[in-house]
Amino acid sequence: MRKDTPIPSEVVNKYAAQMGLENVGKASIREIKRLVDLVEAETGERYVRMEMGIPGLPASEIGVNAEKEALDKGIASLYPDIDGIPGLKKEISRFVKLFVGVDVDPRGCIPTVGSMQGSFATFMTVTRMDKNKDTILFLDPGFPVHKQQCRVQGTKFDSFDVYNYRGEKLREKLESHLAKGNVAALLYSNPNNPSWICFTETELKIIGELATKYGVVVIEDLAYFAMDFRQDLSKPGQPPYQPSVANYTENYVLLISSSKSFSYAGQRIGMMVISDTLFEKQARDLRPYYGMEQFGRAMVFGSIYALSAGTAHSPQIALEAMLKAVNDGEYDFVDVVKEYGEKAKIMKKIFTDNGFRIVYDKDEDKPLADGFYFTISYPGFSGAELIEALVYYGISAISLAITGSERLEGLRACVSLVSRDQFPDLEYRVKKFHEHHG
Ligand SMILES: Cc1ncc(COP(=O)(O)O)c(C=O)c1O
């Protein structure tokens, strides 16, 4: 073990041993967070913390003020409608029209307790529509909690890493999975957590066409809505729009989180948008679970009712106010979050100038966008080894291995909690690492 690392190795080793971590590289996100907290407290050295995907910006004031006012007026004592308050449903529908370019009736625009509840309820409902279709297919890499949701509800799932199947190659690979006939729905995030790849129109078209052909629901997770900063997706009603499978199939559920786009993670409110066709779809196998056969009604009065009987009232008021301002062109939410992309550009350069590689680096032939996450590797290191080594250099990240990625050499770095005044430290530490290992 080297002695001249930016963070004294004895301190890291002491706390790793105290926590019973035999292998720091294989520790969970929360364990790494704890280890780093302890080392920071003892050494006074601030880590470049890239392990957690949480917003690093203040919540939108429009939302906070609307929510406070509603609470003062006494809204806390009232149950909101299970499928959302009418004003919010209308604004979600407008938002989808103005920023995705598709028409969805407000009826299918449903607030959920974070996008996480939306995915949980969707997995539960779609896998009961047809008793032969009981599996969720994940286009990985992905957000590990989605698989955890399947595990805890006993839903089967399958997955593949799209790394080697970009562009037209996706068709054959995806069809080989869907042709098995057991897939109820497939899920991907776009832009993608953890790799920040964005599917191209060619790929979305393939996904949409195959979903229609095999009667599979596409769950499109837009947790990082409009955050592919290579295009200006910020103008309501003006193309380009947020790319979406909704242009290529009627079988979709969009999950739009407010956590990152509006920095509203703490209030746990997201949007579930069910296409008109899917909402009305009748599925006989739903009846034993829901006592009804229409998908949309089963979702609202079956799954969402059973889970939480709707979403907290005041965050709905907040989201309605934020969306209204955005839809009316009075609040540019994309401009606010662009900072993530600008930081990513600088941070990626610091790593690539010092021997690191970007693991997921292209969308077909286009360089990847700069955004909330990026992926890195260093020659000769596995992901686990790299995490462990970087801890001594005051840098923390997570391994791609937990995201279903086959790129076991890779790490995911999240830019949100790294402040610009840490860039000199980051540069110094990455340089030192390269000096010691290059
Ligand atoms: C891909 C992806 N989906 C869903 C979520 C969860 O969103 P929410 O906070 O709205 O539940 C996240 C949050 O990190 C995410 O990265």
The ligand as a Tripos MOL2 file, in Angstrom:
@<TRIPOS>MOLECULE
LIG
   16    16     1     0     0
SMALL
NO_CHARGES

@<TRIPOS>ATOM
      1 C1        -33.3340    6.1650  -13.7960 C.3       1 LIG1
      2 C2        -34.0760    6.6040  -12.6000 C.ar      1 LIG1
      3 N1        -35.3730    6.2940  -12.4800 N.ar      1 LIG1
      4 C3        -36.0850    6.6680  -11.4050 C.ar      1 LIG1
      5 C4        -35.5110    7.3910  -10.3870 C.ar      1 LIG1
      6 C5        -36.3450    7.7450   -9.1840 C.3       1 LIG1
      7 O1        -37.0140    8.9160   -9.3440 O.3       1 LIG1
      8 P1        -37.9490    9.5030   -8.1850 P.3       1 LIG1
      9 O2        -37.0650   10.2790   -7.2770 O.co2     1 LIG1
     10 O3        -38.9210   10.3690   -8.9290 O.co2     1 LIG1
     11 O4        -38.6260    8.3700   -7.5070 O.co2     1 LIG1
     12 C6        -34.1690    7.7430  -10.4590 C.ar      1 LIG1
     13 C7        -33.5460    8.4820   -9.3700 C.2       1 LIG1
     14 O5        -32.3580    8.5340   -9.1930 O.2       1 LIG1
     15 C8        -33.4330    7.3290  -11.6020 C.ar      1 LIG1
     16 O6        -32.1440    7.6000  -11.7180 O.3       1 LIG1
@<TRIPOS>BOND
     1     1     2 1
     2     2     3 ar
     3     2    15 ar
     4     3     4 ar
     5     4     5 ar
     6     5     6 1
     7     5    12 ar
     8     6     7 1
     9     7     8 1
    10     8     9 2
    11     8    10 1
    12     8    11 1
    13    12    13 1
    14    12    15 ar
    15    13    14 2
    16    15    16 1
@<TRIPOS>SUBSTRUCTURE
     1 LIG1         1 GROUP 0 **** ****
